[in-house]
């Protein structure tokens, strides 16, 4: 973007704008660090959730097979209870997947990309103001 840098007419104005831009850059660097950490956490969480969900689905399928083969009695009741617990665990994992799964990871990656682009633009802005200051 072309900035109206030529409208700055004094060195103190340049210093003021540069101080503001430096603060913005510091804030963006902090935000980038935060986004990098979140992206890393989401990346790890999404893999763990998918693996755990796959294991729970396998356990549910095995438990259903066991229930079908067992005669009525304590063992079958225990297996039915186990299946209910596994289905609840599956429900919780699916909810976590919405918050920390691949879709959430992609959102975090986009946020990180945006911050990186903002940092590039603030550097361009600082360079332009610095060049103007040198002209004055």
HELIX and SHEET records of a PDB file:
HELIX    1   1 UNK A    5  UNK A    7  5                                   3    
HELIX    2   2 UNK A   11  UNK A   69  1                                  59    
HELIX    3   3 UNK A   74  UNK A  100  1                                  27    
HELIX    4   4 UNK A  102  UNK A  135  1                                  34    
END                                                                             
